[in-house]
Amino acid sequence: MTKKYKIMTKYVKDLSSETRDIETYIFVKNNIQKYQFNIDIKSQALKNKLIEINTTLKFEDKEISDKKSHFEIKFATIIKTDEKIKEKKELEKIILCDVQTEIYPELERIFLNLLHNSGFPEIKFDKKVDFEKLYNERFN
């Protein structure tokens, strides 16, 4: 099966790590296991069969607290789609599944570097994201 898209370019659009002060840092370091990983994917059509896909990763504490750090990356991927793609569902799968599976290893590496360089070297994501499974679960 041939790929129905081509990645034209990809880049970090926004990268953010915020820890207000040393008290917050110490608190977060002791409570980092409560932090949750979130992925958000948005896309918009550009000209000439080009699509911009913005994949946002957040690592955050969902609880209400003054002492929390904020970690986020917005990663842009520009793809050119095959002329033969006519169905919206096919395009959706490319955006939410195929492209994500392809870019994710690089995206995760950049994001982990951000976390490690922000003073949290012990963080690792053991669970790999299965975009195929997430995509299929949307319809059940």
C-alpha positions in Angstrom: 0.0 0.0 0.0 1.4 3.4 -1.0 1.3 6.3 1.3 -1.4 8.8 0.5 0.4 11.8 1.9 3.8 13.3 2.0 5.2 15.3 4.9 6.5 18.5 3.4 7.9 19.9 6.7 7.5 19.7 10.4 8.6 22.0 13.2 8.1 23.0 16.8 5.6 25.8 16.7 5.6 26.5 20.5 7.5 25.0 23.4 6.7 25.9 27.0 7.9 25.0 30.4 6.8 27.0 33.4 7.7 26.5 37.0 7.1 29.7 39.1 9.6 29.3 41.9 11.7 26.8 44.0 8.7 26.0 46.3 6.6 25.1 43.2 9.5 23.1 41.7 10.0 21.0 44.9 6.2 20.5 45.2 5.9 19.3 41.6 9.0 17.1 41.9 7.3 15.3 44.8 3.9 15.1 43.1 4.8 14.6 39.4 3.2 11.1 39.4 -0.2 12.9 39.5 0.5 14.6 36.2 -1.4 13.5 33.2 -0.4 13.3 29.6 -2.8 14.8 27.0 -2.7 14.9 23.2 -4.8 17.3 21.1 -4.8 17.2 17.3 -6.2 20.0 15.1 -5.9 20.5 11.4 -6.7 23.1 8.8 -6.7 22.9 5.0 -4.2 25.1 3.2 -3.9 25.7 -0.5 -2.9 23.1 -3.1 -3.9 19.9 -1.2 -1.7 21.0 1.8 -2.9 20.5 5.3 -1.4 21.9 8.5 -1.7 19.5 11.5 -1.0 20.9 14.9 -0.3 18.2 17.5 -0.3 19.5 21.1 1.2 17.5 24.0 0.6 18.7 27.5 1.8 17.2 30.7 -0.2 18.7 33.5 -1.7 18.4 37.0 -5.5 18.4 36.6 -6.0 19.2 40.3 -6.6 22.8 41.4 -3.4 24.0 43.0 -1.2 27.1 43.0 1.9 25.0 42.9 2.0 23.4 39.5 4.3 23.4 36.5 3.1 23.7 32.9 4.7 21.7 30.1 3.4 22.0 26.6 4.6 21.6 23.0 2.7 22.4 19.8 4.2 20.6 16.8 3.2 21.6 13.3 3.3 19.1 10.4 2.5 20.2 6.9 1.4 17.4 4.6 0.5 17.2 0.9 -2.3 14.7 0.3 -2.8 12.5 -2.7 -5.1 13.7 -5.4 -7.1 10.5 -5.2 -8.3 11.1 -1.6 -12.0 12.0 -1.8 -13.5 10.7 1.4 -13.4 12.7 4.6 -13.0 9.5 6.6 -9.8 8.6 4.7 -8.4 12.1 5.3 -9.3 11.9 9.0 -7.4 8.6 9.4 -4.3 10.1 7.8 -4.4 13.2 10.0 -5.3 11.5 13.3 -3.6 8.2 12.9 -1.0 7.8 10.1 0.8 11.1 10.4 0.7 11.0 14.2 2.2 7.5 14.2 5.0 8.8 11.9 5.9 12.0 13.8 5.3 10.8 17.4 8.7 9.3 18.1 10.4 12.7 17.3 7.7 14.6 19.1 8.0 12.5 22.2 11.9 12.9 22.2 11.6 16.7 22.0 9.0 16.8 24.7 11.0 14.5 27.1 14.0 16.7 26.5 12.0 19.7 27.6 10.8 17.9 30.8 14.3 16.6 31.5 15.9 20.0 30.9 13.2 21.6 33.1 14.6 19.7 36.1 12.6 16.4 35.9 15.1 13.9 34.4 13.3 10.9 36.0 10.2 11.4 33.7 9.6 8.8 31.0 6.5 7.7 29.2 6.3 4.0 29.5 3.1 3.6 27.7 3.4 4.2 24.0 0.5 6.0 22.3 -1.4 3.7 19.9 -3.0 6.2 17.5 -4.7 3.4 15.5 -6.5 2.3 18.7 -7.4 5.8 19.7 -8.7 6.5 16.2 -10.8 3.4 16.2 -12.2 4.0 19.7 -13.7 7.3 18.6 -16.3 5.4 16.6 -17.4 3.0 19.3 
